[in-house]
Amino acid sequence: MPRRPAIHIALAAFFIGAGAIALAHAALMNVVPPVVSSITVNPTQTKGGLPSTGGQVNLTFTAPSGGRVIQLSSSNTTAATVQTSLTVPEGEKTAKFAITTIPVAGNTDVTIAAGGRSAVLKVLPPDLVS
């Protein structure tokens, strides 16, 4: 999974009194942006061309102010497509997205990926009409 650089924040508290300034407390804090902890698809298999199935991206912790944009991809866009990105809203840990399937001739595994994590959707051919 790609790692995001930590943001380093230095905090200091000073005491001013009796004509002198003294450092009372100091701390260093590392702030790491939330990353994708998992991605799921539901159902995990479906017939191509049926109404949209869905997926969900889960973050390690809540999205910051303004939300967290996550890039999505499909390993086989002739069998299943997803939007190119989605935003996990501020204060949330999850966001759902749609997966559109396309009729296929044979069973087709499609890897749906987000933030270095992935889930497999099996797209099945439609029933034959006799």
Protein Blocks (a to p, Z undefined) as FASTA:
>chain_A
ZZdddddddddddddeehiacdfbdcdddddddddfbdcdddfbdcehiacdddddddfb
dcdehiaadddddfblklbccdfbdcddehiabdcddddddddfbdcdddddeehiacdd
ddddddddZZ
